Amino acid sequence: MRLVDIRNELKLVNKDVVIFMKYGNFYRVFDEDCYIIGGLLGYKIYDNKTGFPITEFNKVKEVLDKNNISYIFYNVCESIKELNSYELVLNYYKNYFYKSELINTLFNYDITNELEKILKVVNYEQLNKLREKYER
């Protein structure tokens, strides 16, 4: 997805916000946002966009804060979208930790103690009656 397309999607939801898109070592703004930034900071506008080096980040932010203008600095890492294996890795490790916890629980489970508890409440006479009834 192109930088402008991402910006346009963000702008649909954030109409009253200046949206900065990080592109390499620069932040860029497009369309109407470039007039605000160009006007407040004196940046040149070309092809309906303007930009500045990321080293100017604090300066730009300070000017926007001073003028009560809402903004979003969007950092674009183009390769992350294509190579994102978040869900795959998340599911793998969730299963890994779940299985580890299950194995640990089973390993530490004292079945002898549990059987003793069961045997204490079992009525042997009733069990024998049931066994005889169903063996016939």
C-alpha positions in Angstrom: 0.0 0.0 0.0 1.3 3.4 -0.9 2.0 6.1 1.7 -0.7 8.3 0.3 -3.2 5.5 0.4 -2.5 4.8 4.1 -2.7 8.6 4.8 -6.1 8.8 3.0 -7.5 6.0 5.1 -6.3 7.7 8.3 -7.7 11.0 7.1 -11.2 9.5 6.6 -11.4 8.9 10.3 -9.3 11.9 11.4 -10.5 14.8 9.3 -9.5 17.6 11.7 -6.0 16.2 12.3 -2.7 16.8 10.5 -1.3 13.4 9.6 2.4 13.1 9.2 3.7 10.0 7.3 7.3 8.9 8.0 9.1 8.1 4.8 12.8 7.2 5.3 14.4 10.1 7.2 11.5 12.5 6.5 8.0 13.2 7.6 5.6 14.2 4.8 2.1 15.8 4.9 -0.3 15.8 2.0 -3.2 17.8 0.5 -4.8 20.4 2.9 -2.4 19.4 5.8 0.5 20.7 3.8 -0.9 24.3 3.8 -1.1 24.2 7.6 2.5 23.0 8.0 3.8 25.1 5.1 2.2 28.2 6.6 3.1 27.7 10.2 6.7 26.5 9.6 7.6 28.1 6.2 8.1 24.7 4.4 7.7 24.8 0.7 4.8 23.0 -0.9 5.3 20.9 -4.0 2.9 18.6 -5.8 0.3 19.1 -3.0 2.8 17.8 -0.3 5.5 19.1 2.0 8.0 17.5 4.3 10.8 17.9 6.7 13.6 15.8 8.1 12.8 13.8 11.2 15.4 15.9 13.1 12.8 18.7 13.0 10.2 16.5 14.8 10.3 18.3 18.1 10.2 21.7 16.5 7.1 20.8 14.4 5.4 19.2 17.4 6.0 22.2 19.5 4.6 24.6 16.9 1.5 22.4 16.5 1.0 22.2 20.3 1.4 26.0 20.6 -1.3 26.4 18.0 -3.7 23.8 19.4 -3.6 21.7 16.3 -4.2 17.9 16.6 -1.8 15.6 14.8 -0.7 12.1 14.2 2.9 11.1 13.4 2.5 7.8 11.5 5.7 5.7 11.2 5.7 3.6 8.1 7.8 0.4 7.9 6.8 -0.9 4.5 8.4 -4.3 5.0 6.6 -5.1 8.2 3.2 -5.4 6.5 4.4 -7.9 4.0 6.6 -9.9 6.4 4.3 -9.7 9.5 4.1 -13.1 11.2 2.7 -11.7 14.4 -0.3 -14.1 14.5 1.8 -17.1 13.6 4.4 -16.5 16.3 1.8 -15.5 18.8 -0.2 -18.7 18.3 3.0 -20.8 18.3 4.1 -19.5 21.7 0.7 -19.5 23.2 0.5 -23.2 22.4 4.1 -23.7 23.6 3.4 -22.2 27.0 0.0 -23.9 27.3 1.6 -27.3 26.6 4.5 -26.6 28.9 2.0 -25.6 31.7 -0.1 -28.7 31.0 2.9 -31.1 31.1 4.2 -29.5 34.3 0.7 -29.8 35.9 0.5 -33.5 34.8 4.0 -34.2 35.9 3.4 -32.8 39.4 -0.1 -34.3 39.7 -0.3 -36.8 42.5 -2.7 -39.4 41.2 -2.2 -41.7 44.2 -3.5 -39.0 46.5 -6.5 -38.4 44.2 -7.3 -42.2 44.1 -7.2 -42.4 47.8 -9.7 -39.6 48.1 -12.0 -41.4 45.6 -11.7 -44.7 47.4 -12.7 -43.1 50.7 -16.1 -42.2 49.4 -16.8 -45.2 47.3 -19.4 -47.5 48.7 -18.1 -51.0 47.8 -21.4 -52.8 48.6 -23.2 -50.6 46.1 -20.5 -51.1 43.5 -20.8 -54.9 43.9 -24.6 -54.8 43.6 -24.2 -52.8 40.4 -21.6 -55.1 39.0 -23.7 -58.2 39.8 -26.7 -56.6 38.2 -25.0 -55.8 34.9 -23.0 -59.0 34.7 -26.2 -61.1 34.5 
